Amino acid sequence: LTVLNAGRRYLKAEDLSGKVFVTSGLGGMSGAQAKAAVIAGCVGIIAEVDEAALLKRHKQGWLMEISDNLDHCIARLREARKNRIALSLGYHGNVVDLWERLVHELDTTGELLADLGSDQTSCHNPFNGGYYPVQLGFEEAKQLLSTNPGKFRTLVQESLKRHVAAINKLADKGMFFWDYGNAFLLEAQRAGADVEKKGANKTEFRYPSYVQHIMG
C-alpha cells in the first residue's frame, strides 16, 4: 500500500510497471519491501549488508534475485525498467554505495534511474548495529562496534551525511523520497546532514513521513 500510494501521490501513476523503487533493509519488518515492489509491479532494488537476511528472503521467495555486484544491479535495473518487468533485486552491500552509484549514473549518462526511494535501516538504534557505515565491510564494522563504539558512532554519522547527499542529488532531479518512520531523517539531522526543510522550523524535514503523507 505504501509503494502504490507513493506512486499515486508522487508519480500520478496507478501503474508502476517500469518504475524503480530503491530502498534498504531486508531484516524484520523491512523484509516485506521486496515482496511489496513485485506486488506493486515495479522494479525494487533493496540493499542489505547482512547476507543472512538476503538469503532468508530469497529462500522465502520474497526476493527474486541477489547480487553483490553494482554493475550487475544497474544492468538488471535498466533491463527490467525498459521491459517493464516486476523485479525484486537484493543488493548485498551498503545502500550508500548503491545511492552513490545512481548519482554516478545520473552524472555520466544524464539518466535518473530511480523514481521512488526510501530507507528501512534500523535508525532508531543507529549506533548499536541498526545502521552500518559505508566506510567498512559488515564484519569489520561489527568488530569495530565491539572494540571502539565511539569510532563506530563517528563513522555512522559520516555515512549518514553521504547517504543524504546522494539522495538529495537524485531528489533534485525528480526522484521522490520518503521517511519510513525509522528515524532515518532524525538521525541524519543529528549527524549534520542536509535534511531540513527550507524556510520551515527545525522539526520539519525536506522529505515527508509515510505515516502522514502517504498512508494518510
HUHUVEN-V127928 format. One record per residue. SS is DSSP state (2 for helix, 1 for strand, 0 for the rest). PHI is phi as a letter, one per 40 degrees, with the letter a starting at -180 (NA if undefined). PSI is psi as a letter, one per 20 degrees, with the letter a starting at -180 (none if undefined). Layout:
ss=SS phi=PHI psi=PSI
ss=SS phi=PHI psi=PSI
This chain:
ss=0 phi=NA psi=h
ss=2 phi=c psi=g
ss=2 phi=c psi=g
ss=2 phi=c psi=g
ss=2 phi=c psi=h
ss=2 phi=c psi=g
ss=2 phi=c psi=g
ss=2 phi=c psi=g
ss=2 phi=c psi=g
ss=2 phi=c psi=h
ss=0 phi=b psi=i
ss=0 phi=f psi=k
ss=0 phi=b psi=p
ss=0 phi=c psi=h
ss=0 phi=b psi=o
ss=0 phi=c psi=j
ss=0 phi=c psi=p
ss=0 phi=g psi=i
ss=0 phi=c psi=q
ss=1 phi=b psi=p
ss=1 phi=b psi=p
ss=1 phi=b psi=p
ss=1 phi=a psi=a
ss=1 phi=a psi=q
ss=0 phi=h psi=o
ss=0 phi=b psi=k
ss=0 phi=c psi=d
ss=0 phi=c psi=e
ss=2 phi=c psi=h
ss=2 phi=c psi=i
ss=2 phi=c psi=h
ss=2 phi=c psi=i
ss=2 phi=c psi=h
ss=2 phi=c psi=g
ss=2 phi=c psi=h
ss=2 phi=c psi=g
ss=2 phi=c psi=g
ss=2 phi=c psi=g
ss=2 phi=c psi=h
ss=2 phi=c psi=i
ss=0 phi=g psi=j
ss=0 phi=b psi=a
ss=1 phi=c psi=o
ss=1 phi=b psi=p
ss=1 phi=b psi=o
ss=1 phi=b psi=p
ss=1 phi=c psi=q
ss=1 phi=a psi=p
ss=0 phi=c psi=h
ss=0 phi=c psi=o
ss=2 phi=c psi=h
ss=2 phi=d psi=h
ss=2 phi=c psi=g
ss=2 phi=c psi=g
ss=2 phi=c psi=h
ss=2 phi=c psi=g
ss=2 phi=c psi=h
ss=2 phi=c psi=g
ss=2 phi=c psi=h
ss=2 phi=c psi=i
ss=0 phi=g psi=j
ss=0 phi=c psi=h
ss=0 phi=b psi=p
ss=0 phi=c psi=h
ss=1 phi=a psi=q
ss=1 phi=b psi=q
ss=1 phi=a psi=q
ss=0 phi=b psi=j
ss=0 phi=b psi=o
ss=2 phi=c psi=h
ss=2 phi=d psi=g
ss=2 phi=c psi=g
ss=2 phi=c psi=g
ss=2 phi=c psi=h
ss=2 phi=c psi=g
ss=2 phi=c psi=h
ss=2 phi=d psi=g
ss=2 phi=c psi=g
ss=2 phi=c psi=g
ss=2 phi=c psi=h
ss=2 phi=c psi=g
ss=2 phi=c psi=g
ss=2 phi=c psi=j
ss=0 phi=f psi=l
ss=0 phi=c psi=p
ss=0 phi=c psi=p
ss=1 phi=a psi=p
ss=1 phi=b psi=o
ss=1 phi=b psi=p
ss=1 phi=c psi=o
ss=1 phi=c psi=o
ss=1 phi=c psi=n
ss=0 phi=i psi=a
ss=0 phi=c psi=p
ss=2 phi=c psi=h
ss=2 phi=c psi=g
ss=2 phi=c psi=h
ss=2 phi=c psi=g
ss=2 phi=c psi=g
ss=2 phi=c psi=h
ss=2 phi=c psi=h
ss=2 phi=c psi=h
ss=2 phi=c psi=g
ss=2 phi=c psi=g
ss=2 phi=c psi=g
ss=2 phi=c psi=g
ss=2 phi=c psi=h
ss=2 phi=c psi=h
ss=2 phi=b psi=i
ss=0 phi=g psi=j
ss=0 phi=c psi=p
ss=0 phi=c psi=o
ss=0 phi=c psi=i
ss=0 phi=b psi=p
ss=0 phi=c psi=h
ss=1 phi=b psi=q
ss=1 phi=a psi=q
ss=0 phi=a psi=a
ss=0 phi=a psi=p
ss=0 phi=b psi=k
ss=0 phi=c psi=q
ss=0 phi=c psi=m
ss=2 phi=c psi=i
ss=2 phi=c psi=i
ss=2 phi=a psi=l
ss=2 phi=c psi=h
ss=2 phi=b psi=j
ss=2 phi=b psi=k
ss=2 phi=h psi=i
ss=2 phi=c psi=h
ss=0 phi=a psi=p
ss=0 phi=b psi=p
ss=0 phi=c psi=q
ss=0 phi=c psi=h
ss=0 phi=c psi=i
ss=0 phi=b psi=q
ss=0 phi=c psi=r
ss=2 phi=d psi=g
ss=2 phi=c psi=g
ss=2 phi=c psi=g
ss=2 phi=c psi=g
ss=2 phi=c psi=g
ss=2 phi=c psi=g
ss=2 phi=c psi=h
ss=2 phi=d psi=h
ss=2 phi=c psi=h
ss=2 phi=c psi=h
ss=0 phi=a psi=m
ss=2 phi=c psi=h
ss=2 phi=c psi=g
ss=2 phi=c psi=h
ss=2 phi=d psi=g
ss=2 phi=d psi=g
ss=2 phi=c psi=g
ss=2 phi=c psi=h
ss=2 phi=c psi=g
ss=2 phi=c psi=h
ss=2 phi=c psi=g
ss=2 phi=c psi=g
ss=2 phi=c psi=h
ss=2 phi=c psi=g
ss=2 phi=c psi=g
ss=2 phi=d psi=g
ss=2 phi=c psi=h
ss=2 phi=d psi=g
ss=2 phi=c psi=g
ss=2 phi=c psi=g
ss=2 phi=c psi=g
ss=2 phi=c psi=g
ss=2 phi=c psi=h
ss=2 phi=c psi=h
ss=2 phi=c psi=h
ss=0 phi=c psi=i
ss=0 phi=h psi=i
ss=0 phi=c psi=q
ss=1 phi=b psi=p
ss=1 phi=b psi=q
ss=1 phi=b psi=q
ss=1 phi=c psi=p
ss=0 phi=c psi=k
ss=0 phi=g psi=k
ss=0 phi=b psi=j
ss=0 phi=g psi=j
ss=2 phi=d psi=g
ss=2 phi=c psi=h
ss=2 phi=c psi=g
ss=2 phi=c psi=h
ss=2 phi=c psi=g
ss=2 phi=c psi=g
ss=2 phi=c psi=h
ss=2 phi=c psi=i
ss=0 phi=g psi=j
ss=0 phi=c psi=q
ss=0 phi=c psi=n
ss=0 phi=b psi=i
ss=1 phi=c psi=q
ss=0 phi=c psi=p
ss=0 phi=c psi=p
ss=0 phi=g psi=j
ss=0 phi=b psi=r
ss=0 phi=c psi=r
ss=0 phi=c psi=i
ss=0 phi=c psi=i
ss=0 phi=b psi=p
ss=1 phi=b psi=q
ss=0 phi=c psi=i
ss=0 phi=b psi=q
ss=1 phi=c psi=r
ss=1 phi=c psi=q
ss=2 phi=c psi=h
ss=2 phi=c psi=g
ss=2 phi=c psi=h
ss=2 phi=c psi=h
ss=2 phi=b psi=g
ss=2 phi=c psi=h
ss=0 phi=c psi=none
